[in-house]
Amino acid sequence: GSVDAIRALNEGRCVVAGFHTREQPNIDSPSALAYRPLLQPGLHKLIGFAERVQGLIVPKGNPRKLQGLADVARWRLRYVNRPLGTGTRLLLEELLAEAGLSASDLNGHGQTEPSHAAVAQAVASGRADAGLGTQSAAERLGLGFVPLVREHYHLACLKSALDQPAVLALRQVLATPAWQSALATVPGYAPLASGQVRSLKAVLPWWRFNT
């Protein structure tokens, strides 16, 4: 998950860590509160990667005509969640708060799957009626999808690692038209400053990082 990935970066267990945020998360949102202590301007840099859509993965045709989490809660539908430490779990917390709901309002809030693909498989197999995930995961299994939010997907690394051969090669690949064209074919994804080095304060101006 995103939180675990950044922790791994800070502990030296990886060189690049991916995480995602809404286009403009609230300064006191669960995502901001989770990521803010882990990232530090001047120490970390961001590499642009992509933007994507997240929403409800539902059975083909969306037979219950779901429009959001409020419908899932109201009808006590079987929901499948993502684990703690994932960016999608943080997103769920934000969406629940905005809808005036709590975790206990979701039937199955404690049932988790490790990936977007696994959430889609749970819906496809009939074990769940809905779960938060990506459009690409839904379409891969021929499922329905209810778009809810647009996200920015970032790659974080230490500033000192930017010119390491592997990181430099990654940046160069992400900046190529060929890679960006390939990404645009993935449902719900599009390039966003792909391969560009970006500062935390420039990309996430609504977060009050301590320098």
N, C-alpha and C positions, 0 to 999 in steps of 0.2 A: 504494500500500500504506500501511498504518498508520504505519510508521516514517517513510516518505518524506513522508507528510502532515504529521506533527508537525514534521519538519525544515522543510518549506515554511512552516508557521505561524511558526516561529522566525526564518525568514529574510525574513518579510514578504511572502511570495508568495501567502498566503491569509489569511483572517480566522478561519475555523473549520476544524478538522481532526478527522476521525473516526478512532477507533481502538477496538480491542476487546480485552478480557481475559477470562480464565476467572473464574468467580465468586470463587475464592480461589486465585490463582496463588501458587506457592511463592516465597519472597522471593529465591531464587537462580535462578529460572526464566529461560529465555531472554527471555521477554516482559518480566519485571521488569528484567533487565539491559539490555535494549534501550531501554525507555521511561524508566527512572529518570534517566539523564543529560539527557534532553530536556525534562523537566517540572519546574517549580519552584513549590512552594507560595508564595503571595503574588503571584507573577507570572502564573501560569496559573489558570484556573478550568475546571470541567467543567460541561457542560449535559447533563442526563440525556436519553437517546434511546430505547434499547430493550434488550431481552434477546433472545437467539436461540440456536438449536441448530446446532452444527456436527457433521458426521459424515462417513462415507464415502458418496460418490455411487457407485452400482453399477448394473449393468443391471437392468431391470425384474424384479421378483420376487426379486432377490438370489439368482440360481441357484446360486451357490457357497456360500450360507449364511454369508457373512462376518460375523464379530462384531467385528473390530478390525484394527489394523495388523499384529498378529502373524500373522494368517491371510494377509494380503497378502504378507508377507515369506516365510512358510513355503512357500507354493505358488508363489513367484516370479511372481506376477501382475504385469501391466503397470500401473504406477502413474504418474499424471500429477500433477506438483507445481505449487506456486505459486512465484513468483520471490522472491529475497531482498528484504527490505525490506517484505514484506507480513506482516500479523498472522497470517494463516493458515499461513505458513511457520514463524513462531515457534511457533505451536500444534503443528505437526507435530513440531518438535524436542522439545517438551515430552512429547508422547505417545510418541515413540520412546524417549526416556530412561526413561519410566515403564515401558515394556514391555521394557526391557533390550536395545533394538535400536539400531543405528546407521544413518546415511543409506545406507551401502553395502548394507544388507540389503534395500533396496527396489529392485526392478527398474524403472528409469525415473526414479529420483530426480532426475536432471539434466534431465528433460524437463519444461518449465514451460509454463503457460498464464496469461494476464494477468488472468483473472477467474474467479469462481465459475461464471458462465455458460459460459465457454470450457472449463472442466474438465468440466462436464456434457456439453457438446457432444462432447468427446473420448471420453467414455464412450458416449454415444449412437451415435456413428459407428463404434464398435468399435476405435478407436485405443488405447483404454486400458480396463483392467478395473475400475479404482477410482481415486478421487481425493478429497481432503479438500475439503469445501465445505458450503454451506448446504442445508437441506431445501428451501427455495423454489426454488433452482436445479435440484435434482433433479426435483421434482414438475412444474416447468414443461415438462420434456421427457418426462414419463412414466417416469422412472427410479426405481430403488429407492434407499432411503436407510437407513443404519445410524447412528442417533444415538450420539454419543460424549461430547460435552461441552455444557454450557450456558455461554453467554458473556454478558457485559455490554458493550453498545456505547455508547461515550461520545463526546461532542463536546467538544473542547478549544478554548479561545480565551484570549487575553490578558485579564486582569482588566479592563484599561482599555477593552476592546472590548465589554463586556457591554451597555452602553447605547447603542451605535451603532444607528442606525435599522434596519439590515438584521439585526443579531443580535437586537435586541429583537423584531422582527417574527417571526423564526424561533422564538424562545422562546415567543412567544404562540401561534403555530400549533401547535407541538408539545404545548402544554398543553391544546388543545381536545379535547373528547370526540369530535368528528367525526374528527380526525386519528388519535387513539388507536384508535378503532373500526376505521378503515381499516387501520391497521397490524396489528391483531389478525387480519385476514383473510389476511395473508401467512403461508403455512405456516412454522412454526418461529419466528415472531416474536411478541413481545408488548411493550406499553409498559412502561417502567421509569423512573419519576421523569421522565417526558418533559417537557422544557421547564424543569425545575427547575435552578437554579444550585447547584452542589455543590463543595465544596472537595476538593482532592486527598487530603488526609490523612483526611478523613471517608470517602471512597469507596474509597481504596486504603490502608488502615491497615497492611497488611503490608509496604509498601514503605518503605525507609529513605531518604526524600528528605532532601537537605541543604538547609536554608533559607539 
